[in-house]
Amino acid sequence: MTIKRGQNDPLDDFSRRAVRVDDAVKTVYVTGEGPAVVLMPEMPGISPDVARFARWVRDAGFSVYLPSLFGVDGTYPLAEAGEAVMRRACVSAEFRAFGGGGTSPVVTWLRGLARLAHSERGGPGVGAVGLCFTGNFALTMALEPSVIAPVVNHPSLPLDDPGGLEIGDADAAAVAERVARDGLKVLAYRFDDDRWCTGRRFAAYRALLGEAFDGRVLEAGTAHTNPPPFFRDVVGCAHSVVTAHLVDRDGHPTLRARDEIISFLAERLCTKENDFGHHFTHPHEEEADCGDGNH
């Protein structure tokens, strides 16, 4: 499915589910077969660019669970509307947008979603991909044992501390211990002049996780020069490596980043015992059948 810039995305190739974890119910868009990947939207919501990335992951042989956490699903909001979504999220009890707040409470729900996805799709575990506002959620989700492939894309929280991490002290220690004990790797991306996700933040990840943190930095000049209005007028810099600022052209650094993420997921979620592990090259080539542990 191809959605042109400026067009809304009906998301009609996803099944729309109401998922309850404890007492909270959220809408989750699900598509594909094979090992599960929880893909969290970036601010200001499930844009057509986020849905495009979800489809690329699906077409590589995975099941994608895409929860609606804020905004209007399937839209490209104008700058003012997108900024309003961000303001609401910043004061929501579910998120800890500012330094000193600790781990965002919504991560507890997301861990429950990962458990559900693993029980439904099988395989060795679940991938978690965070973007922007949800970037660090992929790391804190690793306190759920089923999450074995965390990808932290341009994490922007806490908004008021460029060198801080959106995670409480106890959770930080527990995540570092789990990463070391289980040999997890954490893949991360940012642009080099991103004012929302700075080099200081990547240094904080490296201090917490050591060599397990694989932080990759792209030149800002490679970013898409005409992103949607929210990213042009509110974000105001190269930021979203595999969504709003991706250039869909063979050999482009942002497209290589997409392929690296999908290869990272395949290496960790696909097993020979289940005939997984086909290498993803390009969505227009033959689909990589990663398999489904339940079939």
C-alpha positions in Angstrom: 0.0 0.0 0.0 1.3 3.4 -1.0 0.1 6.5 0.8 1.3 9.8 -0.7 2.5 12.6 1.5 -0.5 14.6 2.8 -2.9 11.7 2.5 -4.4 10.0 5.5 -4.0 6.3 5.9 -7.2 4.2 6.5 -5.1 1.4 8.1 -7.5 -1.0 6.6 -4.9 -3.7 6.1 -4.5 -3.9 9.9 -7.0 -5.6 12.3 -8.2 -3.2 14.9 -8.3 -4.8 18.4 -9.2 -3.5 21.9 -6.5 -5.0 24.1 -7.0 -5.0 27.9 -4.0 -5.2 30.3 -5.0 -5.1 33.9 -7.7 -2.3 34.0 -6.6 -0.4 30.9 -7.9 -0.9 27.4 -6.2 0.5 24.3 -6.6 0.1 20.6 -3.9 -2.0 18.9 -3.5 -2.4 15.1 -2.2 -5.9 14.3 -0.9 -7.2 11.0 1.3 -10.0 9.6 2.4 -13.4 10.7 5.5 -14.7 12.4 7.4 -13.5 15.5 5.8 -10.4 17.2 7.2 -6.9 17.1 5.6 -4.2 19.3 6.0 -1.0 17.3 5.2 2.2 19.3 4.2 5.4 17.5 6.1 8.6 17.6 4.6 11.9 18.5 2.0 13.0 17.4 0.6 9.5 16.7 0.3 6.7 14.2 1.0 8.7 11.1 1.1 7.2 7.6 4.9 7.2 7.9 4.7 5.1 11.1 2.2 2.7 9.4 4.6 2.5 6.4 7.4 1.3 8.7 5.0 -1.2 10.3 4.2 -2.6 6.9 7.9 -2.9 6.0 8.4 -4.9 9.2 5.3 -7.0 8.5 6.5 -7.7 4.9 9.8 -9.0 6.3 8.0 -11.8 8.0 6.8 -10.5 11.4 3.6 -9.8 13.2 3.3 -6.2 14.1 1.4 -4.9 17.1 1.0 -1.2 16.8 -0.7 0.4 19.9 -2.5 3.7 19.7 -1.1 5.8 22.5 -1.9 9.4 21.5 -3.2 11.5 18.5 -5.5 10.6 15.7 -4.7 7.3 14.0 -3.7 7.4 10.4 -3.4 11.1 10.0 -0.7 13.7 9.2 -1.7 16.4 11.6 -1.0 20.1 11.0 1.6 21.7 13.2 -0.9 23.2 15.6 -2.9 20.0 16.1 0.3 18.0 16.5 1.6 20.4 19.1 -1.7 20.1 21.0 -1.3 16.3 21.1 2.2 16.6 22.5 1.0 19.1 25.2 -1.7 16.6 26.3 0.8 13.7 26.4 3.2 15.8 28.5 0.7 16.3 31.3 -0.9 12.8 31.0 -0.4 10.5 34.0 0.7 7.8 31.6 3.9 9.5 30.5 6.9 11.0 32.3 8.0 13.7 29.8 10.3 15.6 32.1 13.4 14.8 34.1 12.9 13.4 37.5 9.7 11.6 36.6 11.2 8.2 36.3 9.7 5.4 34.1 6.5 6.2 32.3 3.6 4.2 33.8 2.3 3.3 30.3 5.3 0.9 30.0 3.6 -1.5 32.3 0.7 -1.8 29.8 3.2 -2.2 27.0 5.0 -5.0 28.8 1.6 -6.7 29.1 1.0 -6.2 25.3 4.4 -7.9 24.7 3.4 -10.9 26.8 0.1 -11.2 24.9 1.9 -10.9 21.5 4.4 -13.6 22.5 1.7 -15.9 23.7 -0.2 -15.5 20.4 2.8 -15.6 18.0 5.3 -17.8 19.7 9.0 -17.8 18.7 11.9 -17.1 21.0 10.6 -13.7 22.0 9.3 -10.3 21.0 10.9 -7.2 19.4 10.1 -3.7 20.8 10.7 -0.6 18.6 10.2 2.8 20.1 10.1 6.1 18.2 10.7 9.6 19.5 8.4 10.1 22.5 8.2 6.4 22.9 11.9 5.7 22.0 13.1 4.7 25.5 10.0 2.6 26.1 11.6 -0.1 24.0 14.4 -0.3 26.6 12.2 -0.3 29.7 10.0 -2.9 28.1 13.0 -5.2 28.4 12.0 -5.8 32.0 9.4 -8.1 30.4 11.4 -11.4 29.8 9.7 -12.0 26.4 11.3 -8.8 25.0 14.6 -9.7 23.5 15.1 -7.2 20.7 14.8 -3.6 21.8 15.3 -0.8 19.3 15.5 2.7 20.6 15.0 5.3 17.9 15.8 9.0 18.6 14.4 8.9 22.1 13.2 12.4 23.1 12.4 12.0 26.8 13.0 13.6 29.2 12.3 16.8 27.2 14.0 19.1 29.7 17.2 17.1 30.2 19.3 16.4 27.0 21.6 14.1 28.9 18.9 12.2 30.9 17.1 8.9 30.4 13.4 8.4 30.9 13.8 5.6 33.5 13.7 5.4 37.3 16.8 4.4 39.1 15.5 1.0 40.2 14.4 0.2 36.7 17.7 1.4 35.2 19.6 -1.0 37.4 17.3 -3.9 36.6 17.5 -3.2 32.9 21.3 -3.1 33.0 21.4 -6.3 34.9 19.0 -8.1 32.5 20.9 -6.9 29.5 24.2 -8.2 30.9 22.7 -11.4 32.2 20.9 -12.4 29.0 23.4 -10.9 26.5 20.8 -8.5 25.0 21.9 -5.9 22.5 20.1 -2.5 22.2 20.1 -0.9 18.8 19.6 2.9 18.6 19.5 5.6 15.9 19.7 9.4 15.8 20.7 12.2 13.5 23.9 14.1 14.5 22.3 17.5 15.1 19.0 16.3 16.6 18.2 18.7 19.5 15.6 16.3 20.9 17.9 13.4 21.0 21.5 14.6 21.6 24.8 13.0 21.8 24.7 13.4 25.6 21.6 11.1 25.7 23.4 8.4 23.7 26.4 8.8 26.1 24.0 8.2 29.0 22.8 5.0 27.3 26.4 3.9 26.8 27.2 4.6 30.5 24.2 2.5 31.6 24.6 -0.4 29.1 28.2 -0.4 28.1 29.0 -2.3 24.9 25.5 -3.7 24.7 24.4 -0.3 23.5 24.8 0.1 19.7 24.1 3.7 19.0 24.3 4.7 15.4 24.4 8.3 14.2 23.4 9.6 10.7 24.3 12.9 9.2 21.5 15.4 9.4 22.1 16.4 5.7 20.8 12.9 4.7 17.3 13.6 6.2 14.2 14.1 4.1 14.0 17.8 3.3 10.2 18.1 3.2 8.8 16.2 6.2 5.2 16.6 7.3 4.1 19.9 8.9 4.6 18.8 12.5 8.2 17.8 11.9 8.9 20.8 9.8 7.4 23.4 12.1 7.5 21.9 15.6 10.3 19.4 15.6 12.4 21.7 13.5 15.4 19.4 12.9 16.4 16.1 11.4 14.9 13.6 13.9 12.8 10.6 12.7 15.3 8.3 10.9 12.9 5.6 9.6 9.6 7.6 9.4 9.1 11.3 8.7 12.8 12.0 7.7 13.3 8.7 5.8 14.2 9.0 2.1 12.8 5.9 0.3 15.6 5.5 -2.2 17.8 2.5 -2.7 21.2 2.9 -1.0 20.1 5.9 1.0 21.4 6.0 4.6 18.0 6.2 6.2 16.8 3.2 4.1 19.9 1.3 5.2 18.9 2.1 8.8 15.5 0.5 8.2 17.1 -2.6 6.8 19.5 -2.8 9.7 16.7 -2.6 12.2 14.8 -5.4 10.4 18.0 -7.5 10.2 18.5 -6.9 13.9 15.0 -8.2 14.6 15.4 -11.2 12.4 18.7 -12.2 14.0 17.1 -12.2 17.5 13.6 -13.4 16.8 14.1 -15.9 14.1 15.3 -19.5 14.9 16.5 -22.3 12.7 14.3 -24.7 14.6 11.2 -22.8 13.3 12.7 -22.2 9.8 13.0 -18.5 10.6 15.9 -16.2 9.6 15.5 -15.2 6.0 17.3 -12.0 5.4 15.2 -8.9 4.6 16.6 -6.9 1.6 13.8 -4.7 0.2 10.0 -4.7 0.5 9.6 -4.9 -3.3 11.7 -8.1 -3.5 10.5 -11.6 -2.5 9.0 -11.5 1.0 11.2 -12.9 3.8 9.2 -15.6 5.5 10.2 -15.4 9.1 7.6 -18.0 10.1 5.2 -18.3 12.9 6.0 -20.4 15.9 2.3 -21.3 16.2 2.0 -22.9 12.8 
